[in-house]
Amino acid sequence: MAKAKPAPIIHTERLLALVPYISANQGIAIADLAKAFDVTTSQMSADLTTLWMCGLPGYTALELMDLSFESGFVTIRNAPTLKSPRTLSSEEIISLLLGLDLVRESLPNNEDIASKVQTLSQRLSEKVGMNATFRAADPVSSALRAQIEQSLHKQVNLEISYHSLYSDSFTEREITPLELRTEDGVEYLFAYCHSACAFRVFRLERIQSLKVSSNTQKVISREASSENAEFASHISINSRARLMKERFGLDNAPVNEKVQIQSFSRQWIIRSVFASSGSAVLLEPGDLALEIAKKAQLILDRYPAH
């Protein structure tokens, strides 16, 4: 968590920001000025009194700022050296660079905006003394999201290339998009997968590419393929019960007893059991338990015997 700035620093920053703001809004009411800087009118009157005593060295009537606010409306003159906005901090410049990158990503086909963003980003980078490209890009490109939304509107199939983390592989699929949904900040596409003959949920950030399918058939089959059908497994939780229940989606699983879990992916079962480090043991199906045992033995064989 960022450390809060001391009150004197906040006060000084506000005073420095007041001069250019008043110069650009001559005759502004004290109440409106206080609202703009999120302070009370009495605090703003005190700030204006402080500014009224500021100026260039010499500090006579000729060098002090000519500030008028007795009428309840503020005007300022004779402040040429302070009427420019204060210098941005490094943190503020970096925030602006990240914001500009989001603007660039959201308008990929607007060359005029992109050129202006590039020019401003370059100037800000030079100002902060960092010759670096700051990226705040959404993991999901706006173009991909727009294509999905268009396919939902037109009710057409899509051909996608999808990265599966469970098997660490890329698969080509034909899907019928059904719904876009955001849960806990993650975007998902609910669709019917014609390759698996079943409903599936895809994370948008893992869709590598997509295009409209030439197949106009949108028949949703009730028969799932044996390779991709959901299947039941049985495990036993031996320790770290809370973590294991979260990992396998079990709310009230007893310890040291046989419990059933459902999955579409053999690879997910294998990785989850390996990650459990003995806290969960796969009991069934036997062929999958044997596969896990063989993989574990291959790993152990890599270590030299002592």
Beta strands, then each sheet from edge to edge (+ up, - down):
strand 1: 28-29
strand 2: 66-68
strand 3: 73-77
strand 4: 158-164
strand 5: 169-183
strand 6: 186-193
strand 7: 198-203
strand 8: 207-212
strand 9: 231-237
strand 10: 258-263
strand 11: 280-284
sheet 1: 1+ 3- 2+
sheet 2: 7+ 6- 5+ 4- 8+
sheet 3: 10+ 9- 11+
end
